[in-house]
Amino acid sequence: MIGGLAIAAFVVAWALARLLVSRFASLALDRPNARSLHEHPVPRTGGIAVLLGAALSIAFGAAALWPALLIALGLAALSFLDDLRYVPTAVRLLSHFVACGLFAWYVLSPMHPLELAVLVVAGVWITNLYNFMDGSDGLAGGMAAIGFGTYAVAAWMTGHAPLAALCAALAAASGGFLAQNFPPARIFLGDVGSIPLGFLVFALGILGWRDDVWPLWFPVLVFGPFIGDATITLLKRALKREPVWQAHRDHYYQRLVRMGFGHRGTALLGYVVMLVCATGALAGRQQAPATQAALFLGIALLLGGIAGWIDVRWQRALRGSGSGG
């Protein structure tokens, strides 16, 4: 059943992405600016294809998870409005808090208010960082395919059929979208895709934790490349007293593109790192606590080492170009 669902979700997302490119390209365009890594206008409606492809899971056993999908679709609607015409940042951020708060309360209540608040803040951060990391061809689509695919494998191994179905559909639909988004991208996720996908990383992550499918660190490690890049980058900008929420090109993946790796090289390197994190998370999720802690620390150090390597190469590139910024 999971195999048939994955094929159907892939085909639907692939076909819709092609349709959005060929017939509705002008519906919402991402036009290049000083902070962009692309040179020509690109449709930013790919998230529609991913979400509609993933929605097939409702007919394949995931109906019990309708709250997560319903909230994700609500976020998608508001985000699509933002793609079409500007929605104030405060309104968007409030919607993210409401979405994460409602779902966490629904899934985890009763829970200590402070613990619940910490999880909600983490959820809002993951929802937004997925949007921050959607700036290079193939990167966010690949992260979704690998990350939700890892969720699906863990859920299937544990016998959690509804979670496995929804995650498999998300992974397969992301793969169908990726066929049109791999460098050179013909379509982007847009906020309509990145925001609900970020929310679903959080929502399905805590759902799997509640149902003993995986420990709480598992989603963090699976999506570690995105979480690490966005968190370190924003912390560095905050320490330099630079505007944290302002668009910029300081993420590690952006620096790789600008240093000559290009969109394709950056995406492929990202996939390798994502697969390492996903494999480590799957291997360690049922090990003894000490082994889990050692594995998590080891991969965190690996990600830190990669970040340090990029920092060194970036500084060399700046000195070589004579730039001070």
VEXBAZA-553508 format. One line per field, with one value per residue (C-alpha): residue number from 1; residue in one letter; x, z, y. Coordinates in pm, 1 decimal, m for minus. Example, Ala and Ser with C-alpha at 12.3 -4.5 7.8 and 13.67 -1.06 7.14 Angstrom:
# VEXBAZA-553508
n	c(1  2)
res	c(a  s)
xx	c(1230.0  1367.0)
zz	c(780.0  714.0)
yy	c(m450.0  m106.0)
//
This chain:
# VEXBAZA-553508
n	c(1  2  3  4  5  6  7  8  9  10  11  12  13  14  15  16  17  18  19  20  21  22  23  24  25  26  27  28  29  30  31  32  33  34  35  36  37  38  39  40  41  42  43  44  45  46  47  48  49  50  51  52  53  54  55  56  57  58  59  60  61  62  63  64  65  66  67  68  69  70  71  72  73  74  75  76  77  78  79  80  81  82  83  84  85  86  87  88  89  90  91  92  93  94  95  96  97  98  99  100  101  102  103  104  105  106  107  108  109  110  111  112  113  114  115  116  117  118  119  120  121  122  123  124  125  126  127  128  129  130  131  132  133  134  135  136  137  138  139  140  141  142  143  144  145  146  147  148  149  150  151  152  153  154  155  156  157  158  159  160  161  162  163  164  165  166  167  168  169  170  171  172  173  174  175  176  177  178  179  180  181  182  183  184  185  186  187  188  189  190  191  192  193  194  195  196  197  198  199  200  201  202  203  204  205  206  207  208  209  210  211  212  213  214  215  216  217  218  219  220  221  222  223  224  225  226  227  228  229  230  231  232  233  234  235  236  237  238  239  240  241  242  243  244  245  246  247  248  249  250  251  252  253  254  255  256  257  258  259  260  261  262  263  264  265  266  267  268  269  270  271  272  273  274  275  276  277  278  279  280  281  282  283  284  285  286  287  288  289  290  291  292  293  294  295  296  297  298  299  300  301  302  303  304  305  306  307  308  309  310  311  312  313  314  315  316  317  318  319  320  321  322  323  324  325)
res	c(m  i  g  g  l  a  i  a  a  f  v  v  a  w  a  l  a  r  l  l  v  s  r  f  a  s  l  a  l  d  r  p  n  a  r  s  l  h  e  h  p  v  p  r  t  g  g  i  a  v  l  l  g  a  a  l  s  i  a  f  g  a  a  a  l  w  p  a  l  l  i  a  l  g  l  a  a  l  s  f  l  d  d  l  r  y  v  p  t  a  v  r  l  l  s  h  f  v  a  c  g  l  f  a  w  y  v  l  s  p  m  h  p  l  e  l  a  v  l  v  v  a  g  v  w  i  t  n  l  y  n  f  m  d  g  s  d  g  l  a  g  g  m  a  a  i  g  f  g  t  y  a  v  a  a  w  m  t  g  h  a  p  l  a  a  l  c  a  a  l  a  a  a  s  g  g  f  l  a  q  n  f  p  p  a  r  i  f  l  g  d  v  g  s  i  p  l  g  f  l  v  f  a  l  g  i  l  g  w  r  d  d  v  w  p  l  w  f  p  v  l  v  f  g  p  f  i  g  d  a  t  i  t  l  l  k  r  a  l  k  r  e  p  v  w  q  a  h  r  d  h  y  y  q  r  l  v  r  m  g  f  g  h  r  g  t  a  l  l  g  y  v  v  m  l  v  c  a  t  g  a  l  a  g  r  q  q  a  p  a  t  q  a  a  l  f  l  g  i  a  l  l  l  g  g  i  a  g  w  i  d  v  r  w  q  r  a  l  r  g  s  g  s  g  g)
xx	c(0.0  280.2  450.5  136.3  78.1  434.0  403.6  69.5  196.0  507.9  312.2  51.0  312.8  525.5  227.8  100.5  446.3  474.4  127.9  215.7  528.7  366.3  20.8  32.1  390.7  287.2  56.5  328.4  681.9  997.3  1178.9  1556.7  1683.1  2011.2  1965.8  1868.9  2083.8  1884.3  1898.0  1554.7  1194.6  1083.8  731.7  704.9  399.4  562.3  435.9  84.7  196.9  369.4  74.7  m184.6  30.6  73.6  m301.9  m351.0  m234.0  m578.1  m717.1  m431.4  m466.1  m353.6  m700.9  m633.8  m369.8  m613.9  m536.1  m174.9  m277.0  m560.6  m335.4  m66.2  m320.8  m432.8  m72.8  m35.7  m336.4  m199.5  148.4  13.2  m153.7  187.3  338.6  76.6  75.5  257.1  118.8  262.4  535.4  350.5  42.4  246.5  440.6  123.1  m28.8  278.7  248.8  m122.6  m66.1  217.0  43.8  m286.5  m126.0  111.3  m177.1  m397.8  m127.0  48.7  m209.4  m196.7  161.2  351.3  291.5  662.8  753.3  469.1  583.8  940.3  813.0  589.9  879.2  1088.1  803.7  778.5  1153.9  1151.4  854.2  1045.7  1392.2  1257.7  1159.2  1503.4  1672.4  1461.7  1696.2  1895.9  1773.2  1697.3  1797.4  1465.8  1297.5  1579.0  1563.6  1189.7  1227.9  1508.7  1374.7  1013.9  1136.3  1335.5  1028.3  834.5  1093.3  1100.9  720.0  690.8  949.4  750.2  414.6  263.5  72.7  m95.4  230.5  419.7  157.8  158.8  537.9  584.8  341.0  523.1  857.8  730.8  546.1  862.3  1046.3  792.8  840.4  1218.5  1209.6  1116.6  1324.2  1663.2  1917.4  1840.2  1505.7  1193.6  979.8  1034.0  841.9  745.0  615.4  308.9  536.2  820.4  606.6  368.6  657.5  846.6  535.6  495.3  857.9  761.7  408.8  490.3  811.7  630.6  356.0  615.3  773.4  436.2  366.2  714.7  814.5  1134.3  1303.1  1270.3  1619.4  1537.8  1363.7  1638.2  1907.3  1711.8  1670.2  2003.2  2158.1  1875.0  1845.4  2220.7  2270.8  1981.8  2046.8  2421.7  2376.1  2108.6  2304.2  2610.7  2404.5  2252.4  2596.6  2705.8  2388.7  2271.8  1895.7  1809.3  1485.0  1610.3  1676.4  2046.4  2296.8  2496.0  2363.0  2623.7  2444.9  2435.4  2808.3  2874.6  2681.8  2867.2  3208.1  3167.1  2994.2  2685.7  2330.3  2391.2  2709.9  2556.5  2245.1  2447.2  2674.4  2364.6  2207.6  2516.0  2510.7  2133.6  2170.3  2445.5  2219.6  1919.6  2115.7  2261.6  1918.3  1767.1  2059.7  2051.7  1685.0  1644.7  1992.2  2085.2  2065.2  2443.5  2481.6  2210.8  2384.9  2722.1  2575.4  2392.5  2704.7  2921.6  2698.5  2657.7  3036.4  3048.2  2801.1  3003.0  3317.6  3151.9  3038.3  3393.2  3532.9  3291.2  3381.1  3752.6  3695.2  3464.5  3724.4  3985.1  3745.2  3685.0  4057.7  4115.5  3850.4  3969.3  3627.6  3594.0  3228.2)
zz	c(0.0  91.6  m241.2  m439.7  m240.1  m300.3  m675.3  m689.2  m481.5  m697.2  m1022.9  m901.5  m771.7  m1085.0  m1316.0  m1117.7  m1105.6  m1483.7  m1522.1  m1293.6  m1499.1  m1840.9  m1786.5  m1468.7  m1460.7  m1417.3  m1122.1  m866.2  m980.1  m770.3  m927.7  m872.1  m631.3  m460.5  m214.1  m468.7  m613.4  m936.7  m1239.2  m1402.0  m1271.1  m1157.4  m1055.9  m679.3  m666.6  m636.3  m283.1  m422.4  m609.9  m303.6  m69.1  m312.1  m381.3  m8.2  49.1  m131.3  190.8  342.5  115.7  206.2  583.2  706.2  774.4  1150.4  1101.2  950.3  1211.0  1093.3  728.3  794.6  982.2  715.1  445.5  645.6  665.0  293.7  212.5  408.5  266.3  m87.9  m24.9  84.2  m238.5  m437.4  m234.3  84.4  420.4  724.0  906.7  1238.8  1089.9  944.1  1265.7  1473.9  1245.6  1297.3  1675.6  1661.4  1430.6  1636.0  1963.9  1862.5  1729.3  2023.3  2267.5  2072.6  2058.0  2394.0  2638.5  2937.0  2954.0  3172.9  3028.8  3022.3  2834.3  2591.8  2536.5  2460.6  2203.9  2041.0  2006.2  1855.1  1614.9  1502.7  1450.5  1238.2  1038.8  954.1  905.9  632.9  452.2  516.0  368.2  52.1  m152.4  m376.4  m653.3  m533.5  m171.3  15.9  m212.1  m146.8  227.6  223.1  20.8  240.5  572.2  538.1  375.8  693.1  904.1  687.5  729.3  1107.3  1128.5  904.5  1110.8  1425.5  1271.7  1281.0  951.8  940.4  1011.5  763.1  495.3  536.9  557.1  255.0  56.6  158.6  59.9  m274.7  m358.3  m276.7  m517.1  m790.4  m731.0  m721.4  m1077.8  m1179.3  m909.6  m948.1  m1097.7  m1311.5  m1132.5  m1337.7  m1027.3  m658.4  m351.2  m256.3  90.8  1.2  19.3  256.4  546.9  567.4  512.2  800.3  1016.1  923.6  1019.2  1368.0  1386.8  1267.6  1470.7  1800.9  1696.1  1642.1  1977.5  2155.7  1998.7  2079.1  1714.6  1784.6  2061.0  2067.6  1923.6  1613.3  1408.5  1507.2  1369.9  1056.4  961.8  1119.6  805.1  781.4  1155.4  1195.6  897.6  982.6  1357.7  1335.8  1061.5  1248.2  1575.3  1399.2  1247.6  1587.3  1749.5  1476.8  1544.0  1188.2  1112.8  1185.5  983.9  685.9  365.9  315.7  147.5  451.2  491.4  445.2  141.0  m14.2  42.3  m125.3  m432.8  m440.3  m392.8  m716.1  m614.3  m797.7  m734.4  m855.1  m654.5  m343.4  m374.4  m422.1  m127.0  77.7  m12.9  109.1  443.3  474.2  409.9  671.9  928.5  828.6  842.2  1180.5  1317.9  1198.6  1332.1  1674.6  1752.9  1946.5  2096.6  2461.1  2582.7  2604.3  2245.0  2129.0  2300.6  2151.5  1802.4  1824.9  1951.4  1683.8  1396.5  1552.8  1559.8  1196.4  1098.6  1298.4  1118.9  779.1  885.7  993.6  662.1  470.4  693.7  618.2  243.7  251.9  421.2  167.6  m114.7  32.8  64.4  m286.7  m426.8  m214.6  m48.0  316.4  357.5)
yy	c(0.0  240.6  171.7  248.4  563.7  681.4  627.0  808.8  1103.9  1133.4  1129.3  1378.9  1623.5  1585.7  1642.7  1941.0  2097.4  2066.7  2218.7  2508.7  2574.6  2543.9  2697.0  2905.6  3030.9  3393.8  3325.4  3402.1  3477.7  3497.8  3790.3  3822.0  4087.7  4173.1  3886.3  3618.9  3341.3  3314.7  3545.6  3504.0  3508.1  3161.2  3047.3  2998.8  2775.8  2433.2  2387.1  2347.0  2036.2  1889.6  1941.2  1809.0  1504.6  1444.0  1482.2  1148.8  983.9  1052.8  781.0  543.2  522.1  864.9  1003.8  995.0  1263.8  1513.3  1785.4  1811.8  1829.8  2072.8  2316.1  2279.0  2364.7  2669.3  2789.1  2719.7  2937.6  3233.8  3178.0  3166.2  3500.3  3627.1  3490.3  3680.3  4001.3  4097.6  3982.3  4169.7  3979.1  4007.3  3840.0  3555.6  3501.4  3503.9  3241.0  3021.2  3047.7  2969.0  2670.0  2519.8  2597.7  2440.5  2125.8  2080.4  2129.5  1886.8  1619.2  1656.1  1795.1  1768.2  1889.8  2132.9  2483.6  2569.2  2250.7  2312.2  2671.3  2557.0  2308.0  2569.9  2815.7  2534.8  2460.6  2821.8  2828.3  2511.4  2643.0  2958.8  2812.0  2585.3  2902.8  3057.1  2749.3  2745.6  2961.2  2727.9  2498.2  2147.2  2198.2  2224.1  1969.7  1723.9  1785.3  1717.4  1396.4  1261.1  1390.7  1279.9  959.2  891.7  966.0  717.7  439.7  481.7  487.2  179.9  m9.9  69.9  m25.2  325.5  295.7  641.9  825.6  609.5  681.0  1058.5  1081.3  853.6  1067.4  1386.2  1236.6  1106.5  1430.0  1623.3  1394.3  1469.9  1840.7  1795.7  1665.1  2022.1  2194.4  2023.2  2266.1  2449.4  2493.7  2555.5  2612.8  2698.1  2581.8  2936.3  3020.6  2813.1  2507.7  2591.0  2715.0  2414.3  2172.4  2331.4  2302.6  1935.2  1865.3  1985.9  1844.4  1493.9  1500.3  1550.7  1310.4  1036.2  1122.8  1099.7  761.0  620.8  594.2  788.5  988.8  1367.5  1419.4  1212.9  1488.2  1733.8  1504.7  1405.8  1773.1  1869.8  2024.3  2279.1  2338.3  2379.3  2611.9  2842.4  2850.5  2918.9  3177.1  3369.9  3357.8  3497.4  3777.0  3856.2  3872.7  4116.3  4319.2  4266.5  4246.7  3884.7  3869.3  4068.7  3874.4  3803.9  3571.0  3456.8  3101.9  2831.2  2690.4  3038.6  3078.3  2743.6  2856.8  3189.7  3020.0  2827.6  2505.4  2626.7  2515.3  2160.1  2104.2  2257.7  2040.3  1720.4  1799.1  1877.8  1543.9  1356.9  1539.5  1487.3  1113.2  1085.9  1253.6  1042.3  716.9  804.7  893.0  564.8  362.2  524.0  573.7  246.2  223.1  270.6  633.0  666.3  544.6  785.2  1075.8  982.7  947.3  1279.2  1456.2  1296.8  1407.7  1754.4  1784.8  1672.1  1943.2  2196.0  2084.9  2130.9  2478.7  2562.6  2437.1  2658.7  2956.3  2910.8  2879.7  3182.1  3400.8  3289.6  3372.6  3718.0  3786.7  3662.2  3897.3  4189.9  4217.3  4299.1  4194.2)
//
